[in-house]
Each structure stands twice: as C-alpha cells, then as structure tokens.
Amino acid sequence: MTELNRRKFLTYVGTGVGALTVASTGLGTMVPKAEAKGMEAASHLFGFQKKISGLNFKPIDPTDKDDLVLPRGYKYDVVAAYGDVINKKGDTFGFNNDFTLYFPIDGDNRGLLWVNHEYSSDFFVHGARPANGKYTAEQIEKMLYNQGGSIIEVYRDSQGTWKMDTNSKYARRITGLTPFRLTGPAKGSTAVGGATDVQGTFANCSGGKTLWGTVLSAEENFESTSKDAGLNDTHYGWIVEIDPFDPNFKPRKHTALGRFNHENAAVGLTNDKRVVVYMGDDKKDACVYKFISKNKYVKSRGKANADLLEEGTLYVANMGSGIWVPLTIENVQKAAKGNADLLKKFQTQADVVVHCHEAALLIGGTPTDRPEDVEISPFDKTVFIAHTNNDKHGNFHGHITRFIEEGDDLGALTFDFEIFAAGGKQSGFSAPDNLTFDSLGNLWTVTDMSSSKLNTGIYTHFANNGMFVIPTIGKNTGEAFQFASAPVEAELTGPSFTPNETTLFLSIQHPGEETADLNNLTSKWPHRKGDTIPRPGVVAITGFKY
C-alpha cells in the first residue's frame, strides 16, 4: 500500500487548527489524484469489497421532528425495539440499546447483531420509582434482565428490508443475571470480596470487537443499578467479553483492563503484535487509558487469544508530558509514599485495577472532559477520542482529540496530540460521543446532548441530537455534515457498518426520556401500531451508493 508521510500530507492540508489530519491515508473524498491509488488500497484494512463515499449525500438541517430524519434517498427499518421477542425461548429485547456490532453470516445480507443495553427506565419499565426508593425483588429482576446485551439474527429480505429472525439458533440474552467469570489480577482478590465468579453485566455503554471475533462490552455507570440490586459494586465497571456464536464460551470480565466508567474498548496491535485496547472513562475529569498485553497475538490460536486480555500492563495518558504512565502497584505506592491511608488502600495490583480512577490521578493521569468513545484510525493508526463536554471547565460542546503515537506504533509509550474538531455553533455539532470510520476514512460521530437541555438556551441551534460525518482531508477538513437527526429527547448511539457498507446499524436510545405523564408522551417513536410508549430500538439504514 502506498503510504503518505506526515510532511507530505501537511502540504495538502496546510497548517493551523484546520490542518489536524496529520498523515492519514485514504481519508475522505477530496484526495489528491496523484495519491488516489494508495488511498483506494487503504480500504483493504476494512476488508471491503466495495466502497462508498461518506459524503455522497445532501446534508440535512437540524430539526426537532419526532423521527429519525435522514437525507433524501436513505431509509431506515426498525429491526428490534424494547420488548420485542428475539428467539423461540421468548427472550425479549432489552431497554436503552447502545453499542451495535454486526457479525456477518452471509456478507451484507444476514448476520448476528450484538446490541448493548445501558440502563432501564423507572417510568417505561417499572411505571415509577418506588416511593420509599426501594425496588421489589420482581422489579430488581426486571431491571437486571433489561440491561446487558442482546444477540439477535438479522437479515435483508427480497424487498431489501432488514428484519429480525426470531427462529435463530444463536439469538439469546446476556443480562444482569448471567454468570460471569473474572480474569486477571482482581480475580479472587480481597478487593472484590474474594470472588472468582460474579453475577451479570449491566450499564453496558459502547464496546469493541476483538481480533479473534468476539465482542467487548463496556460497563459504564454501574453504581446505581448495583446499589439498587444490592450487589457488590466492585464486580462491575469492567470490560466484558462474549462470543455471539458460541454459548459455551463463558462470558468473562477482564480485570487487567481496569475498573471505571468504561465507555468503549478499541482493539489494535502493536508493531510487535501485542494486543492493545484503548478505553475512555465517561465522567467529568476522567482519564484516557490503554492496555498492552504481555504476550503476542497469534491468529492461528483463534478464540484462545482471549487470554491475552488477562495479563499485561495498563497505562494512563499524561497529556501534559505526552507519555503513557504504567498503572502498576509500584508506581502507585511510590506516588502514595507518606500517605498512610493510600498505602493501606493500595497494597496489590488488584487494588490498583479495582480503584483505577483514583490510582490514575495519583500517578499523573490527566483529567479530561468526559472521554467517551475512543477509536483507532485503520488508515494511519492515530487515535481519536470524543471528549463529550465538561461544564465544570466551561467546555459545554466538547471536542474530538487525536493522539499520534510515537513512530505510528500503538505500543509506543510517548505520543503527541491535537484537537481535531471542536463542538459549538461554528461546527454545527455539540457533545460528540460514539465514533466510527467509513471505508474512505471519513469520521462519523453521534452526539450526546442532555435530553433536558435539547432545544433550549445555548443548545437551541442544534435542535435534536444527530449524526455527523466529518472529512479528515481537504478543504472541508474538520467540518461536520449532518447525516441524521434523532427523535425527540433521543440519543443516536452505536453506529456500525456491514462489511461492504451497504447498511449502517444505529441505536435510537431513550426517545421521550423527559416524559412525566403516560397520557402526554413527549415522543411516540418508533410510531409502530400498538405501541403505547416510546421504545428504544435498533434501525438499519440503507440507501448508500456503492
């Protein structure tokens, strides 16, 4: 593959804030013709057989319409929504779906779709929160069941409509009731109450796909559910691994990757073939992390490579120095020297991973503005981070940061960084969240403005939450073009393409979230006959030119 070095690349895009692409190959449609061959070759990194342009649409305007609004020529099918039966057993689709990941069975026509379920709703799931603040045993079971994840089989029929196959032999639920085993340094430790096996997963936000074909799901805001359900909260806040095709692959939680409010898990390889996982901690003044496995990835080992996530080094980013600081017990104890309480708290590596956020700040991790999704560019291995916002710092609209690892090696321990795009009225988007790339490297992002603030004050300009495509090269570098607008009070999450980009799966999360009266719904999406409440759901978007 023809490569562009950074110096050559910057001659195309100029300098200053607008010149923030730094050595991408194959990003966008405005690529210099002299390098076109190299740009097209980059698509092999995705395995695409056909390519589309992420800008082959007329951008839409912001709108407050109660629907998923798309550009002319595109349509969506509701594949599954809250409460829909997913298999012969009678399992139902969970609430507030987030991350989606498509596993092909027949290319772009049939496959399995993993879907995260982040949290339940007192109003739409339970009717109302108990007056005394305590849930009944039945309510707790329902709460736990409706979080976690769904594995559904989806297919495109002869009319081009995406549907769910409820006769699937693979379709099943992973919930807050499913048994999990712990791996890594916290397994069996006093820091987790001696547990080697734990109950369930919940608060599942974004995630990632491993090189060996399993899904990683990120436990994010786990605190309230664990408290309400009377569960040990040290058993939650981890990266979990599931194999959608194999129910005999016992779901596991990889404690070596740290415990915090995980947004996602982006998997890559170092130049010497060790596995890297980049992760964001979605809260104000939280850090960016990466894990590097001790041992190397060997493709022929298949699913056995899962053990690579059990042993390695977890790092936190010190952005002021441009270094990845190892989150080891030695470093933490050195930083805590002279503080008896901290030295008592941090005695083993298990203590470090269980109390990861505190340990990270102690050793010099940089607190940032809600680092949500982190994604590795498949074209140049730069790392994009959606810093959603932080009103404590006056950063109301957020920004997208780009890390450039030393020597273009994901295993490097030094890096530089830049602000790739800033949210605000000037860019047209606010509160960037999940990220993904198309085959030409355009960056797609969805937004996460708070439901209670939509269409008010400084957020009026943006109307409902949306999805945007941001070119990373040429005259429109860093400029956001709106591709979709969410229903009322909804958030768009978990965008993922089929292998050849003929379909984009997308979650519609918490439509009508601010509803206070079931007789006066603020949203009725997905507007299906017979629905009496708004229902979070997953859609399949088609109409892409290829």
N, C-alpha and C positions, 0 to 999 in steps of 0.2 A: 504494500500500500504506500502510495506517495504521501509523505508527511510534510507539514509546514512547520518550520521552526518559529519561535515567538517573534524574532526580529523581523522576519519576512511578513509574518501575519500583521504586525502592527503597522507596516507600511500601507496595508489595505484599509485599516480602520482608524488610523490617526492616533491622537493622543488625548489625554484628559479623561474625565468621567465617562464620556461616551465611548471610550476605547477600552472596554473592560472585558474583551473576549480572550485575549492572551492565548494565542496558539491553539485554537480549536481547528479541527479538520472536519469539513462536511457540515457546518452549522448554517442552516438557513438556505434560502433560495437565491440570495444575491451574491453567489460565489464567483470570484474572478474566473473567466473562461479558461485561462491558462492552467488553472488547477482543477478543472472540472473532473478529470479522470480520477484524480486522487480523492476528491470529495465523494464521488459515487462509490468508490471502492470501500469507503468507510462503513457503508451500510451492512457489510458482511459481519460487523461486530454484533449486530442485532440478529443476524440470520434471516433478514428479509429477502424474499424473492422478488417483491415488487415494492416500489416506493411511492409515497405521496409527498406533496408539499404541505407543510403545516400552515402555509399562508394561502392556500387555494380556496379561499372563502372571502365573502364580504363581511367585515366585522359588524357586529350588532351594536346598538346603543344601549346604555344602561336602562333598565326597566324595573318596575315594581310589580309586574304581572305575576299572578299566581300560577306559574307554569315553568317548565324547563324550556326556555326560549333559545333557539338555535339559528344559525344563518340559513338563508334560503338554500334549498337543495339537501338539507340534512333532516333526519327524523330520528325519533327515539322510540324504543319499545320498552315497556316496563317488564323486566324479566322476573323479578320477585320483589315482594313487599312484605312488610311486617305481618306475621300471622299466616302467610301462605304455606300450605303443606308442601314439603320438599321431597318426600320419599314415601314408600309403601308403608313404612312403620308409622307414619303420621307425624313425624317431626315437623316443626314449623320454623319459618324464617324468623330470626331474631330481630331485635329493635336497634334503631340507630346504626345502620350499617355504615362502615367507613372504608377501609382499605379493600381493594379488589385485586385479584391476581388470577390470570387465565392460564390454564394448563391444557394445551391442545391435545385432542384425541384424533381429530380429523382436521388439521390445519385451522383455518378460519371459520370452519363450518360447525364444529362440535368440540366441546371440551369441558373440563371442570373449572368452576369458578370458586375460588376461596374468597369469602367475604368476612371481614371483621365486624363485630357488634360492640359498640363502645360503651353505651350506658342505656339504662331503661328510663322510663318516664313515670313519675308518680301519677300524672294526670291521665295519660293514654294507656298505660299498662296496668296501674293499680286503681285508677279512679281518683285517688287523692292520697296524700301522705297522712298516716295515722295522726290523730290529734295529740297523742302522747309521744309521738316521734319514734315509736317502736313498731316494727313490722311484725306481722304474724308469721308463723312458720310457713304457711302456704304462700304468703307474699314474698318471703325470702327465697323460697324455691323458684317462684316465677321470675323474680329479679335475676337470679343467677342463671336460670335457663335462657333468658332472653339476651344475655351478653355472651361473649366468647367469639365463636365463628360459625359460619355455615359453609359446608361443601355442597355445591349444587352442580348438576349437569345441565349444560345449556346447549342449544343447537339452533341453527338457522334453517327454517323450513323452506319449502319450494317457492314460497312467495317472498322470501327474503326477510321474514320476520323472526326475530330471536325469541325463543321460548325456553321454559324450564322443563326438563324431562323428569317427571316425578316417579318414573319407573326405574330410575338409575340405580345400579348396584353400588355406586360409590357415594351417593348423597347421604350425608349424615351431619349431625351437630357435634361441635366441640363447645362445651359450656362451662359455667362456673361450678358445675357438679362433676365434671370429667376428671378422673385420676391423672395426675402428672407426676413424673419423677424429676428430682433435682439432679443437676450435674455440676461439676466444678467445685471451687473452694468452699462454698457455703453449705454444700450437701452434708447433712448430718452434724453440722456445727451447732454450738450453743447459740450462735447469732440468729438461727432460725428455729430455735427450740428443739434441736436435735433431729429435725425432720429430714427424711430422705425421699418421702413421697408426700405430695400435697394435693389439696382439693381444688380443681378448677382453674380457669383463667377468666378474667373479666377486665373491663376498662380497655378493651383492645382497640387501639387507635390505628396507626399505619403499620407498615411491616416491610418485608422484602422477600426475595427469592434466593435460595442458596444455589451454589454451582452444581449441586447434586440433585436438584429437582424437588426440594421440599420448601415449605413456606415458613417464614419467620413472622411472628405476630408480636406486636409491642404492647405491653401492659402500661397504660399511661396513668390516668387519675383514679387510682385504685383505692384511695383512702376511705371514701365514703361508703363504698359497697362493702369493703372488708369490715368496717365498723358496724354497719347496719346488719350484716350477716353474722357478726360475732366470730369472725375469722382472724387468724394471726396475720397482721399486715406485712410481716417480713416474708410471707410466702408469695407476695405479689409485687409488681413493679419490675418484672423481669422480661427478657426476650424469650419467647416460647417457640418451639419447633414442632411442626405437624407434617405428616406426609398425606396429602389428599387422596392418593391412590391406594394406600396401604393402611388399613385399620390396625394391623399388627405392629406397626411402628408406634411404640408407646409415646404419646406426647411428653415433651420434656421442657424444663426451664433451665436455661444456661446461665448459671450464676457468675461465671467468669466474665460475662459482659456487663456486670454491674446492675444494681437496683436503683432505679429512679423513675421519673415520669417519662418513660420511653415514648417517643413519637414514632420512630421507624427503625429500620435496620437495612443499610445499603451495603451489599456484599461485593467485594472485589478481590483481586490478587496482587500481592507484592511482586516486584520483578523477579524475586527468587521463589515464587509460587506458594507463599504462605497466604492464608485467608485473612482478609481484612473486613471488619464490619464497622461502618460509620453510624453514629447514633446521635440524635438530638434529645434534649431534656426539656419538655414543653412546660416551662414555667418561667416567670419573670426572674431575671438574674441567675439563670442556669447556664450550664456549660455544654460544650461540644466534645464528644468522645470518639475514640476509635479503639478497636480491639485487634490485635495481631496474633494469630495462632503460633504456637511453638513449633508445630510440625507442618510439613508441606502438603498441599493438595495433590492428590494422585487420582486422576479421572477414573481409572480402572477400578478404584475402590468403591465407586458408586455411593450408595447411602451410608456406607461405613465412614465416609468423610465427616459425618456429623460429629464424630469425636474431636474434630479439630476445634470445635467451639467450647470444649471442656478445659482446655489448657492453653495458656498464652498470656499476653500482657495487655492490660487495659491502660489507655492513655487519656489524658485530658488536655485540651488545647489551651495553651497560654498565648493569646493572640498578641499581647504586648511584646513578647520576645520571639514569636514565631516558632515555638517549639512544642512538641508533644511531650508532656511530663508523665512518666510512668506512675500509675496508681498502685504502688507496692506498699506493703506494710513497713518496709524500711524507710521509704520516703515520707510516709505519713507520720511515723514515730519520730523521725528526725525533725519534722516541722512542728510536732507537738511537744518537743522537748521543753521541760519546765512547767507544763500544764498537766497536773496530776489527773484531772478529770478526763482529759482527752486521751492520755496514755492508758488509763483504765478502760476507756471505751474502745480504743483501737489496739488490740493485742494480737490479732491474727489477720491473715488475708481475707478470711470470711467476714470479719468486722468491716474491713475496707469496702468490700463489694456490697454488703448489706446497707451500709451508711455512705453510699458512694458520693452523693452531692456534697455532704459535709467534708468528706475527705478530699474531694476535688478542689474545693475552695481553699482548704488548708494548705495544699501544696502549690497553689498558684494558678489554678484553673481560672480562666476569665469568665466572669458572669456576663451573660449576654441577654438579648431581648427575645426571649421565648424561641429558642432554636427548635423549630418543628421539623419538617421533612429535610432529610439530607440525601442527596443523590450524586452518584459518580457519573460524570460525563463519559459515555462509552467511546468518545472520539479522541479525547486528549487526557482523560483521567484527572481533570480538575474536579473539584468537589463543590457542589452548590448547596447552600444552606438557606432555608427560608426562615428568616428571623421575623416572626409574625408581627409583633409590636411590643411595646412596654411603656405604658402611660406614666410609670414612675420616673422615666427618663425623658418624657416628652416625645417619645417615638410612637406616635399614635397610628401610623400607617405601615410601619415595618419596612423591611428591605430584604433583598436577596444577596447574600455574601458568597464569594467564590474563593476557595482555598486552592493554591497552587503548590503541590508538594514538590520538595526539592528533587530535581532530576526526574520529574514526572513519575516518581516511584511511590506507590501507595504505602510502601513500607518505610518511607523516609520519616525522620524524626524532627525535621525542620520544614517550615512552609512559609509562604507569603500569602497575602490575601487582598481582596479588593471588594468594593461594593458594586455588584453587577447591575442592580436595578433598585431604585428606591420607590416605595409606595407613596401615594399622595395624589392630589388633584392633577399635578403635571403629568403623571404617568398613566392615570386612569384606573389604577387598582389600589386597594388597601388591604393590608393583613394577608400577605402571601402565606400559603400553607403547604399542601402537597405539591410535589414537583414530578415531572416525567419528561422524557425526550421523545421526539418523533425520529424517523429514520434519517432525516436530514439535519437533526440536531437542534431544531427549534425547541426552546424550553416552554413547556406547558405548566401553568400554575393555576390552582384554585384558591379562592380567598375565604377568610375566616373572620369576617366582621361579626361582632356580637349581635345576636338577634335583637336584643333590647335597644341597640343603637342604630340599627338599619334605618335609612331614610330620615335621619334626624341630624341636626347640628352639622358638624364637620364631615359626616358620612352621607349627607343628602346627595352629594354629587354622584356617588357610586351606585345608588339605588340598591337592588338586592345583591347578595353575593354572586360571584361569577367565576368563569374560567377564562384564562387569557393565554395567548401564545406570544412569546417574546423572542424575536430573532436575536441571534447572538453574533451576527456579522453584517456588515454593510451599512447603508445609510439609516436603517431603522433599528440598529443595534440598541437593545435595552428598552425599546418602545413596546408597550403592551397593546395587543389587538384582542378585543373581547370576542370570544367564540360562543360563550353560553351565559345565560342568566338563570339563577336558581328560583324556585318557587318562594312564596312569602315565608320569611323567617327561616329558610332552609340554608344549609351549607352544602356545597358540592365537595365531595371527597373521593379519594382513592382512584384517580384516573389510571386506566391501563389499557393498552392496545392489544389486539390479537396479533399474531406473529407478522402478518403481512399488512397490518394497519388498515384493514377493511372495516374494522369495528373498534369503537372505543367504549369500554365499560366505565360507568361512572355511578357513584353513590349519591343519592339525594338524602341528606341527613336532617333530622328534626324539622320538617316542614310544620308550620303552625305552632312553633315552640312556645310562643307567648300567649297561647290561648288560655283564658281564665274561666271560660264557660262553655260547656259542651254544646250548648244551644247557640253559641255565637263563635264559631270556629274562625280563626284568622287565616287558615289555609285549608283547602279541601283536596290538595294534591295527594294521590295521582288521579283524582277525579274518576275513579272507577265506579261503576254501577254497584250499589250495595254497600260501599264503604261508608261508615258513619263517623270516622275520624280521619285526619290526615295520617298517612302511613309512610315512614321511611322506606325507600326501596332502591334497587339497582336497575339501571337502564343500560341498554345497548344502543349506541349512537352509530348510525350508518349514513352513507352519502358521500364518503371520501372518494376522491378521484385517484385512480391508481392504474 
